Structures are given as structure tokens and as C-alpha cells.
Amino acid sequence: MDAHNVTTEAVIAIALQEARARISAAERDRADIEKTLAVAREEERLLQRLLALRRGPTPSSVPEDEAAIGRNMGEAHGAKNSALSAVIEELTAAGRPLHVSELMRLLREKQIPIPGAGMQANLIAHMRRNKEIVRPSRGMYALASWGLEDAPTKSGRRRRKRVRARADSKEQ
């Protein structure tokens, strides 16, 4: 090797160490920023919940037809109502559409009973009946007050066709 290559390799090695040091510093800064963001988001969520609690239930928070049903249905509707209320609360706190699996996780964390068998399909069925909740895309749910459009639903399910063996292939 000549002296020029050795010098160039040394310069490159030093530059590589400096780049790695900048990456490490940036990763530490990013971790600090992510912690600050997480704390700020939690504070925002708690303040939104506090504000909602102080304001109390509003007449517009429960559609009129559901309010009438709730008065007549008793306990079964209470579970539905608490689940829907919790979904609306979580969507409000998030400030963005959430996937149904995320909503299920949040409801389980708060130990809120999900109507029916407690499956995603049960929650989806109740959310789809509520005029305050829209489905902007498959699996995602948002508040109608955000101005998002309901995604069109498919008209009918695909069914598998049963494949029958031909009579002549059985004979062979």
C-alpha cells in the first residue's frame, strides 16, 4: 500500500467514528423526544377526559332513538351503551381514527364489557348502528363530527363454490 491509501483509510475511519457518534446522539435525542411526546399525549388525553366529565353528558352525545331504547332495554343495553360511550371517549382522546382491534384492546384495558359474545364483530355491529361513529376505511372507526365519510360496504359476500368431481372421472 502506498501512503496515500493509508491516509485516506484513516480519514474515512475517523469520519465513520464521527458519523456513528452523531447517530448515537440523535438516537438519544429521539428517545427523549418520544418520551416527551408520550407524556404530552397522555396529559392531553387525561385533560380531554376531565373536560368531558366536567361538561357531563350532552343531549347530542346519545342519538334520540338510542336514548329511548336505553330507557326500555335495561341492563343489556347498559353494557352496549357503556361500550359505545367508551369507544366515543377513546376516539375523542385519540383525535384520529382507530382500528377495531385497538378499540377492543382499549376496552379490555378498562374492563368495559363488550355486548354479545365480546367479539370484534359484536362491537362492530353496535358501532355501525350508532350515527356518531363512521367507518372511513375497512377496520377503522372515527367520529362523524370529524367530517369523515363512511366507506362504502361491499354488496354481498363471496361464497366458495363447491367443486364436484365429475361422474366420468370417478369411473376411471
N, CA, C and O of each residue as an XYZ file, in Angstrom:
688
protein
N       0.835     -1.186      0.000
C       0.000      0.000      0.000
C       0.874      1.241      0.000
O       1.962      1.279      0.574
N       0.352      2.237     -0.661
C       1.106      3.483     -0.618
C       0.581      4.390      0.486
O      -0.469      4.119      1.069
N       1.293      5.443      0.768
C       0.960      6.349      1.876
C      -0.376      7.041      1.660
O      -1.093      7.346      2.612
N      -0.699      7.283      0.401
C      -1.964      7.979      0.098
C      -3.168      7.131      0.521
O      -4.110      7.669      1.104
N      -3.164      5.823      0.244
C      -4.270      4.929      0.628
C      -4.398      4.820      2.140
O      -5.510      4.796      2.667
N      -3.269      4.754      2.842
C      -3.286      4.651      4.298
C      -3.889      5.908      4.888
O      -4.696      5.833      5.815
N      -3.508      7.061      4.365
C      -4.046      8.333      4.846
C      -5.540      8.411      4.567
O      -6.308      8.831      5.433
N      -5.958      8.017      3.382
C      -7.375      8.057      3.015
C      -8.183      7.124      3.909
O      -9.269      7.491      4.359
N      -7.679      5.940      4.171
C      -8.389      4.999      5.050
C      -8.490      5.538      6.467
O      -9.515      5.346      7.122
N      -7.482      6.190      6.943
C      -7.508      6.776      8.288
C      -8.544      7.888      8.360
O      -9.277      7.997      9.343
N      -8.604      8.707      7.330
C      -9.590      9.797      7.279
C     -10.999      9.213      7.250
O     -11.892      9.697      7.944
N     -11.192      8.181      6.451
C     -12.506      7.535      6.354
C     -12.891      6.909      7.690
O     -14.045      7.004      8.108
N     -11.941      6.276      8.358
C     -12.215      5.647      9.659
C     -12.619      6.698     10.691
O     -13.534      6.474     11.483
N     -11.939      7.839     10.681
C     -12.290      8.920     11.610
C     -13.671      9.467     11.280
O     -14.464      9.718     12.188
N     -13.972      9.657     10.004
C     -15.289     10.146      9.583
C     -16.377      9.158      9.980
O     -17.470      9.559     10.380
N     -16.076      7.857      9.868
C     -17.030      6.818     10.259
C     -17.324      6.885     11.751
O     -18.482      6.785     12.157
N     -16.294      7.051     12.570
C     -16.491      7.182     14.016
C     -17.331      8.408     14.349
O     -18.205      8.348     15.214
N     -17.070      9.520     13.667
C     -17.841     10.748     13.897
C     -19.304     10.553     13.502
O     -20.208     11.013     14.200
N     -19.531      9.872     12.383
C     -20.901      9.608     11.935
C     -21.632      8.726     12.949
O     -22.800      8.962     13.259
N     -20.939      7.716     13.458
C     -21.553      6.842     14.461
C     -21.869      7.614     15.740
O     -22.900      7.372     16.369
N     -21.005      8.530     16.125
C     -21.250      9.352     17.312
C     -22.473     10.255     17.098
O     -23.286     10.427     18.006
N     -22.598     10.829     15.896
C     -23.777     11.665     15.595
C     -25.056     10.834     15.608
O     -26.094     11.293     16.084
N     -24.981      9.614     15.088
C     -26.146      8.720     15.094
C     -26.553      8.401     16.528
O     -27.737      8.452     16.862
N     -25.592      8.075     17.371
C     -25.894      7.768     18.783
C     -26.527      8.957     19.486
O     -27.497      8.805     20.229
N     -25.976     10.142     19.248
C     -26.537     11.352     19.873
C     -27.955     11.609     19.374
O     -28.838     11.964     20.156
N     -28.170     11.429     18.082
C     -29.506     11.641     17.521
C     -30.499     10.629     18.071
O     -31.646     10.979     18.351
N     -30.073      9.367     18.233
C     -30.963      8.343     18.797
C     -31.319      8.661     20.242
O     -32.459      8.447     20.654
N     -30.365      9.166     21.018
C     -30.665      9.574     22.396
C     -31.651     10.739     22.399
O     -32.594     10.765     23.190
N     -31.423     11.703     21.504
C     -32.339     12.842     21.405
C     -33.740     12.379     20.994
O     -34.742     12.852     21.529
N     -33.795     11.447     20.038
C     -35.088     10.937     19.583
C     -35.815     10.229     20.724
O     -37.023     10.405     20.886
N     -35.105      9.437     21.507
C     -35.718      8.741     22.640
C     -36.287      9.758     23.630
O     -37.390      9.579     24.145
N     -35.528     10.825     23.894
C     -36.025     11.868     24.800
C     -37.267     12.544     24.238
O     -38.221     12.809     24.970
N     -37.256     12.823     22.937
C     -38.408     13.463     22.290
C     -39.621     12.544     22.325
O     -40.733     13.005     22.584
N     -39.427     11.242     22.068
C     -40.542     10.293     22.108
C     -41.136     10.197     23.505
O     -42.354     10.096     23.653
N     -40.288     10.226     24.536
C     -40.796     10.213     25.914
C     -41.603     11.475     26.183
O     -42.684     11.408     26.768
N     -41.086     12.623     25.761
C     -41.800     13.893     25.950
C     -43.135     13.870     25.226
O     -44.142     14.324     25.768
N     -43.152     13.338     23.992
C     -44.400     13.232     23.233
C     -45.401     12.317     23.928
O     -46.585     12.643     24.015
N     -44.935     11.185     24.417
C     -45.832     10.241     25.093
C     -46.450     10.882     26.329
O     -47.644     10.720     26.583
N     -45.656     11.597     27.087
C     -46.168     12.270     28.285
C     -47.185     13.340     27.891
O     -48.238     13.460     28.518
N     -46.872     14.114     26.858
C     -47.786     15.176     26.414
C     -49.097     14.594     25.892
O     -50.167     15.144     26.151
N     -49.018     13.477     25.154
C     -50.247     12.839     24.640
C     -51.108     12.305     25.789
O     -52.331     12.441     25.767
N     -50.475     11.707     26.776
C     -51.220     11.200     27.931
C     -51.867     12.356     28.684
O     -53.017     12.253     29.113
N     -51.137     13.453     28.846
C     -51.691     14.633     29.508
C     -52.887     15.169     28.725
O     -53.907     15.531     29.312
N     -52.760     15.219     27.397
C     -53.856     15.691     26.555
C     -55.081     14.786     26.714
O     -56.205     15.268     26.856
N     -54.848     13.465     26.687
C     -55.961     12.516     26.818
C     -56.665     12.679     28.158
O     -57.895     12.686     28.221
N     -55.890     12.810     29.225
C     -56.488     12.967     30.551
C     -57.241     14.283     30.672
O     -58.311     14.328     31.279
N     -56.702     15.343     30.109
C     -57.393     16.638     30.158
C     -58.687     16.602     29.347
O     -59.689     17.193     29.750
N     -58.670     15.912     28.208
C     -59.895     15.771     27.418
C     -60.954     14.997     28.199
O     -62.130     15.362     28.196
N     -60.524     13.923     28.871
C     -61.469     13.147     29.684
C     -62.025     13.995     30.822
O     -63.225     13.962     31.095
N     -61.149     14.759     31.488
C     -61.579     15.621     32.582
C     -62.577     16.650     32.084
O     -63.594     16.898     32.732
N     -62.295     17.245     30.949
C     -63.206     18.237     30.379
C     -64.554     17.601     30.042
O     -65.604     18.191     30.300
N     -64.524     16.403     29.469
C     -65.773     15.701     29.131
C     -66.555     15.364     30.397
O     -67.782     15.468     30.408
N     -65.865     14.962     31.461
C     -66.546     14.645     32.722
C     -67.169     15.899     33.341
O     -68.281     15.857     33.868
N     -66.448     16.999     33.271
C     -66.975     18.237     33.853
C     -68.181     18.749     33.081
O     -69.109     19.306     33.667
N     -68.166     18.560     31.774
C     -69.292     19.017     30.954
C     -70.510     18.125     31.137
O     -71.646     18.570     30.970
N     -70.271     16.874     31.479
C     -71.384     15.938     31.667
C     -71.933     15.488     30.330
O     -71.504     15.957     29.276
N     -72.895     14.565     30.386
C     -73.481     14.075     29.134
C     -74.289     15.181     28.465
O     -75.023     15.926     29.113
N     -74.129     15.260     27.150
C     -74.897     16.243     26.386
C     -75.995     15.523     25.633
O     -75.845     14.347     25.303
N     -77.101     16.206     25.353
C     -78.192     15.553     24.622
C     -77.748     15.034     23.264
O     -78.284     14.037     22.782
N     -76.784     15.690     22.644
C     -76.345     15.248     21.322
C     -75.408     14.053     21.390
O     -75.112     13.447     20.360
N     -74.927     13.695     22.597
C     -73.979     12.582     22.684
C     -74.655     11.230     22.514
O     -73.985     10.250     22.189
N     -75.958     11.150     22.724
C     -76.698      9.909     22.513
C     -77.843     10.216     21.560
O     -78.709     11.031     21.880
N     -77.863      9.575     20.388
C     -78.969      9.811     19.459
C     -80.319      9.532     20.130
O     -80.428      8.673     21.005
N     -81.323     10.262     19.707
C     -82.634     10.195     20.357
C     -83.221      8.790     20.362
O     -83.759      8.344     21.375
N     -83.121      8.086     19.224
C     -83.694      6.742     19.176
C     -82.968      5.783     20.118
O     -83.606      4.906     20.700
N     -81.649      5.924     20.284
C     -80.915      5.059     21.213
C     -81.242      5.396     22.659
O     -81.287      4.509     23.512
N     -81.470      6.670     22.938
C     -81.833      7.064     24.302
C     -83.165      6.427     24.679
O     -83.327      5.949     25.801
N     -84.112      6.417     23.756
C     -85.416      5.811     24.023
C     -85.267      4.306     24.218
O     -85.896      3.729     25.105
N     -84.445      3.674     23.399
C     -84.228      2.238     23.540
C     -83.596      1.951     24.895
O     -83.991      1.012     25.585
N     -82.606      2.768     25.274
C     -81.907      2.576     26.540
C     -82.835      2.619     27.728
O     -82.643      1.868     28.685
N     -83.834      3.473     27.695
C     -84.784      3.551     28.811
C     -85.629      2.293     28.907
O     -86.098      1.937     29.988
N     -85.826      1.617     27.778
C     -86.708      0.452     27.771
C     -85.979     -0.888     27.844
O     -86.611     -1.911     28.110
N     -84.681     -0.906     27.618
C     -83.991     -2.179     27.495
C     -83.374     -2.700     28.781
O     -83.188     -3.910     28.905
N     -83.056     -1.873     29.716
C     -82.489     -2.348     30.968
C     -81.008     -2.619     30.875
O     -80.277     -1.909     30.184
N     -80.554     -3.677     31.594
C     -79.128     -3.950     31.764
C     -78.394     -4.292     30.485
O     -77.262     -3.845     30.299
N     -78.994     -5.067     29.599
C     -78.310     -5.475     28.375
C     -77.911     -4.249     27.569
O     -76.813     -4.192     27.016
N     -78.790     -3.284     27.506
C     -78.472     -2.068     26.771
C     -77.425     -1.253     27.513
O     -76.655     -0.521     26.890
N     -77.385     -1.369     28.827
C     -76.393     -0.636     29.609
C     -74.980     -1.031     29.213
O     -74.104     -0.171     29.120
N     -74.741     -2.329     28.975
C     -73.416     -2.778     28.555
C     -73.090     -2.216     27.179
O     -71.966     -1.782     26.928
N     -74.088     -2.226     26.282
C     -73.904     -1.685     24.945
C     -73.595     -0.201     25.037
O     -72.678      0.301     24.388
N     -74.374      0.488     25.851
C     -74.207      1.925     25.991
C     -72.846      2.261     26.569
O     -72.196      3.195     26.101
N     -72.395      1.518     27.584
C     -71.097      1.814     28.183
C     -69.976      1.522     27.193
O     -68.983      2.248     27.161
N     -70.114      0.476     26.389
C     -69.092      0.166     25.392
C     -69.047      1.252     24.328
O     -67.967      1.707     23.950
N     -70.209      1.671     23.843
C     -70.243      2.733     22.836
C     -69.731      4.048     23.403
O     -69.010      4.779     22.724
N     -70.097      4.350     24.633
C     -69.600      5.567     25.276
C     -68.082      5.516     25.402
O     -67.400      6.515     25.170
N     -67.559      4.358     25.768
C     -66.109      4.202     25.907
C     -65.422      4.331     24.548
O     -64.345      4.920     24.451
N     -66.038      3.784     23.501
C     -65.470      3.901     22.153
C     -65.413      5.372     21.750
O     -64.395      5.845     21.246
N     -66.503      6.086     21.974
C     -66.548      7.509     21.630
C     -65.496      8.273     22.435
O     -64.824      9.157     21.904
N     -65.357      7.932     23.705
C     -64.358      8.580     24.561
C     -62.946      8.310     24.058
O     -62.119      9.220     24.011
N     -62.663      7.064     23.680
C     -61.329      6.711     23.194
C     -61.031      7.390     21.861
O     -59.912      7.853     21.637
N     -62.024      7.453     20.974
C     -61.819      8.132     19.699
C     -61.561      9.620     19.925
O     -60.703     10.218     19.276
N     -62.317     10.209     20.854
C     -62.126     11.622     21.171
C     -60.725     11.852     21.731
O     -60.047     12.802     21.339
N     -60.295     10.995     22.635
C     -58.967     11.139     23.240
C     -57.868     10.960     22.203
O     -56.866     11.675     22.234
N     -58.046     10.008     21.279
C     -57.015      9.747     20.273
C     -56.948     10.881     19.252
O     -55.875     11.233     18.761
N     -58.121     11.446     18.942
C     -58.151     12.531     17.963
C     -57.922     12.079     16.542
O     -57.675     12.899     15.657
N     -58.001     10.786     16.315
C     -57.794     10.218     14.988
C     -58.565      8.904     14.903
O     -58.931      8.339     15.933
N     -58.817      8.411     13.691
C     -59.482      7.113     13.568
C     -58.639      6.003     14.181
O     -57.410      6.034     14.118
N     -59.319      5.017     14.778
C     -58.635      3.878     15.386
C     -59.145      2.585     14.758
O     -60.298      2.496     14.337
N     -58.274      1.593     14.704
C     -58.659      0.282     14.194
C     -59.483     -0.438     15.257
O     -59.301     -0.209     16.452
N     -60.376     -1.296     14.821
C     -61.256     -2.003     15.747
C     -60.457     -2.835     16.752
O     -60.870     -2.960     17.905
N     -59.336     -3.399     16.341
C     -58.537     -4.194     17.285
C     -57.947     -3.299     18.370
O     -57.833     -3.719     19.522
N     -57.569     -2.065     18.015
C     -57.067     -1.113     19.009
C     -58.194     -0.721     19.970
O     -57.975     -0.619     21.177
N     -59.390     -0.505     19.436
C     -60.537     -0.182     20.292
C     -60.837     -1.342     21.244
O     -61.130     -1.120     22.419
N     -60.767     -2.566     20.747
C     -61.012     -3.735     21.598
C     -59.989     -3.782     22.728
O     -60.346     -4.031     23.880
N     -58.708     -3.541     22.400
C     -57.649     -3.562     23.410
C     -57.898     -2.497     24.473
O     -57.741     -2.757     25.666
N     -58.282     -1.306     24.042
C     -58.524     -0.220     24.990
C     -59.712     -0.536     25.900
O     -59.673     -0.239     27.094
N     -60.768     -1.138     25.341
C     -61.936     -1.501     26.154
C     -61.569     -2.602     27.151
O     -62.015     -2.578     28.298
N     -60.762     -3.558     26.714
C     -60.349     -4.625     27.636
C     -59.499     -4.066     28.775
O     -59.639     -4.478     29.927
N     -58.604     -3.109     28.439
C     -57.766     -2.498     29.469
C     -58.616     -1.803     30.535
O     -58.276     -1.815     31.718
N     -59.717     -1.200     30.102
C     -60.598     -0.500     31.038
C     -61.649     -1.434     31.632
O     -62.499     -1.010     32.415
N     -61.582     -2.705     31.250
C     -62.505     -3.732     31.734
C     -63.962     -3.347     31.457
O     -64.835     -3.513     32.309
N     -64.201     -2.836     30.265
C     -65.559     -2.474     29.848
C     -66.137     -3.668     29.096
O     -65.541     -4.135     28.125
N     -67.296     -4.167     29.538
C     -67.879     -5.330     28.865
C     -68.325     -4.980     27.453
O     -68.898     -3.919     27.206
N     -68.047     -5.896     26.536
C     -68.459     -5.706     25.150
C     -69.730     -6.512     24.954
O     -69.783     -7.690     25.309
N     -70.757     -5.884     24.391
C     -72.041     -6.568     24.248
C     -71.937     -7.854     23.434
O     -71.032     -8.015     22.615
N     -72.867     -8.752     23.670
C     -72.894    -10.025     22.947
C     -71.824    -10.953     23.475
O     -71.625    -11.074     24.684
N     -71.135    -11.609     22.552
C     -70.102    -12.573     22.932
C     -68.773    -11.899     23.228
O     -67.798    -12.572     23.561
N     -68.722    -10.581     23.111
C     -67.494     -9.859     23.404
C     -66.473     -9.929     22.289
O     -65.283     -9.715     22.522
N     -66.915    -10.223     21.096
C     -66.014    -10.344     19.953
C     -66.004     -9.034     19.165
O     -66.860     -8.173     19.367
N     -65.030     -8.894     18.265
C     -64.949     -7.695     17.435
C     -66.236     -7.496     16.637
O     -66.714     -6.372     16.485
N     -66.782     -8.579     16.138
C     -67.993     -8.473     15.329
C     -69.142     -7.870     16.135
O     -69.944     -7.108     15.595
N     -69.224     -8.204     17.412
C     -70.274     -7.639     18.252
C     -70.090     -6.131     18.403
O     -71.044     -5.364     18.268
N     -68.872     -5.720     18.679
C     -68.591     -4.294     18.831
C     -68.847     -3.557     17.521
O     -69.434     -2.475     17.521
N     -68.411     -4.133     16.414
C     -68.618     -3.510     15.107
C     -70.106     -3.337     14.827
O     -70.533     -2.284     14.354
N     -70.895     -4.368     15.117
C     -72.337     -4.283     14.868
C     -72.958     -3.119     15.637
O     -73.810     -2.408     15.105
N     -72.540     -2.925     16.868
C     -73.090     -1.825     17.664
C     -72.563     -0.469     17.195
O     -73.300      0.516     17.183
N     -71.298     -0.422     16.814
C     -70.741      0.849     16.332
C     -71.396      1.265     15.018
O     -71.640      2.452     14.799
N     -71.683      0.298     14.141
C     -72.274      0.627     12.837
C     -73.688      1.181     12.988
O     -74.159      1.915     12.119
N     -74.368      0.840     14.078
C     -75.729      1.346     14.311
C     -75.726      2.743     14.921
O     -76.754      3.420     14.922
N     -74.592      3.177     15.435
C     -74.500      4.472     16.098
C     -74.151      5.531     15.063
O     -73.169      5.395     14.333
N     -74.952      6.581     15.002
C     -74.765      7.624     13.997
C     -73.574      8.523     14.294
O     -73.159      9.295     13.430
N     -73.019      8.438     15.493
C     -71.860      9.265     15.846
C     -70.549      8.656     15.367
O     -69.523      9.337     15.337
N     -70.573      7.380     14.994
C     -69.354      6.677     14.610
C     -69.435      6.311     13.135
O     -70.438      5.763     12.678
N     -68.372      6.618     12.393
C     -68.307      6.269     10.971
C     -67.119      5.351     10.740
O     -66.213      5.247     11.567
N     -67.150      4.687      9.584
C     -66.072      3.785      9.191
C     -65.431      4.351      7.932
O     -65.883      4.058      6.825
N     -64.366      5.170      8.087
C     -63.750      5.787      6.913
C     -63.023      4.801      6.007
O     -62.896      5.044      4.807
N     -62.545      3.694      6.564
C     -61.926      2.642      5.759
C     -62.102      1.325      6.511
O     -62.527      1.302      7.666
N     -61.771      0.254      5.843
C     -62.004     -1.069      6.420
C     -61.277     -1.219      7.758
O     -60.060     -1.052      7.840
N     -62.047     -1.539      8.807
C     -61.495     -1.779     10.123
C     -61.234     -0.530     10.946
O     -60.968     -0.628     12.144
N     -61.305      0.648     10.327
C     -61.017      1.903     11.008
C     -62.332      2.591     11.369
O     -63.287      2.576     10.592
N     -62.368      3.197     12.563
C     -63.571      3.875     13.032
C     -63.206      5.259     13.541
O     -62.159      5.456     14.157
N     -64.100      6.224     13.268
C     -63.855      7.617     13.632
C     -65.167      8.251     14.058
O     -66.233      7.653     13.914
N     -65.082      9.457     14.580
C     -66.281     10.196     14.959
C     -66.840     10.913     13.736
O     -66.088     11.498     12.957
N     -68.145     10.866     13.572
C     -68.796     11.519     12.440
C     -68.560     13.030     12.481
O     -68.530     13.683     11.438
N     -68.393     13.579     13.675
C     -68.192     15.020     13.817
C     -66.882     15.489     13.195
O     -66.694     16.691     13.005
N     -65.975     14.576     12.874
C     -64.717     14.941     12.237
C     -64.897     15.193     10.756
O     -63.973     15.666     10.095
N     -66.074     14.885     10.219
C     -66.351     15.141      8.811
C     -65.871     14.056      7.863
O     -65.851     14.267      6.650
N     -65.486     12.909      8.383
C     -65.048     11.810      7.517
C     -66.267     11.097      6.948
O     -67.309     11.006      7.598
N     -66.126     10.600      5.744
C     -67.212      9.887      5.072
C     -67.163      8.403      5.432
O     -66.094      7.840      5.664
N     -68.335      7.790      5.474
C     -68.432      6.348      5.662
C     -67.966      5.665      4.378
O     -68.415      6.022      3.288
N     -67.079      4.696      4.497
C     -66.616      3.954      3.323
C     -67.752      3.072      2.826
O     -68.511      2.526      3.626
N     -67.872      2.932      1.524
C     -68.933      2.050      1.008
C     -68.668      0.609      1.409
O     -67.520      0.166      1.448
N     -69.727     -0.110      1.703
C     -69.595     -1.519      2.069
C     -69.783     -2.370      0.831
O     -70.451     -1.965     -0.120
N     -69.194     -3.541      0.848
C     -69.362     -4.448     -0.283
C     -70.779     -4.989     -0.273
O     -71.370     -5.215      0.783
N     -71.307     -5.189     -1.457
C     -72.678     -5.695     -1.532
C     -72.665     -7.209     -1.672
O     -72.678     -7.745     -2.781
N     -72.640     -7.870     -0.564
C     -72.688     -9.330     -0.584
C     -71.335     -9.959     -0.358
O     -70.297     -9.349     -0.613
N     -71.359    -11.154      0.111
C     -70.132    -11.881      0.401
C     -69.809    -12.822     -0.740
O     -70.693    -13.294     -1.455
N     -68.547    -13.078     -0.890
C     -68.146    -14.096     -1.856
C     -68.333    -15.452     -1.208
O     -68.001    -15.666     -0.041
N     -68.853    -16.324     -1.971
C     -69.032    -17.677     -1.454
C     -68.198    -18.636     -2.284
O     -68.059    -18.489     -3.498
N     -67.661    -19.597     -1.604
C     -66.894    -20.612     -2.318
C     -67.848    -21.546     -3.033
O     -68.882    -21.950     -2.502
N     -67.472    -21.869     -4.235
C     -68.282    -22.836     -4.963
C     -67.775    -24.226     -4.628
O     -66.574    -24.490     -4.588
N     -68.706    -25.072     -4.397
C     -68.351    -26.447     -4.084
C     -67.922    -27.142     -5.378
O     -68.646    -27.139     -6.374
N     -66.756    -27.722     -5.339
C     -66.243    -28.414     -6.517
C     -66.701    -29.854     -6.445
O     -66.413    -30.584     -5.496
N     -67.412    -30.227     -7.467
C     -67.896    -31.612     -7.515
C     -67.065    -32.402     -8.512
O     -66.721    -31.923     -9.592
N     -66.765    -33.591     -8.124
C     -66.000    -34.460     -9.028
C     -66.907    -34.875    -10.170
O     -68.092    -35.155     -9.985
N     -66.326    -34.907    -11.338
C     -67.115    -35.327    -12.499
C     -67.437    -36.812    -12.390
O     -66.662    -37.606    -11.858
N     -68.577    -37.145    -12.900
C     -69.005    -38.546    -12.856
C     -68.052    -39.425    -13.662
O     -67.751    -40.553    -13.272
N     -67.577    -38.890    -14.803
C     -66.698    -39.720    -15.644
C     -65.313    -39.890    -15.016
O     -64.649    -40.893    -15.277
N     -64.859    -38.933    -14.191
C     -63.550    -39.105    -13.575
C     -63.610    -40.142    -12.456
O     -62.593    -40.754    -12.128
N     -64.771    -40.341    -11.875
C     -64.931    -41.369    -10.840
C     -64.915    -42.769    -11.441
O     -64.473    -43.732    -10.814
N     -65.398    -42.852    -12.647
C     -65.475    -44.164    -13.300
C     -64.103    -44.679    -13.683
O     -63.910    -45.889    -13.795
N     -63.139    -43.779    -13.890
C     -61.823    -44.211    -14.359
C     -60.978    -44.783    -13.294
O     -59.844    -45.186    -13.555
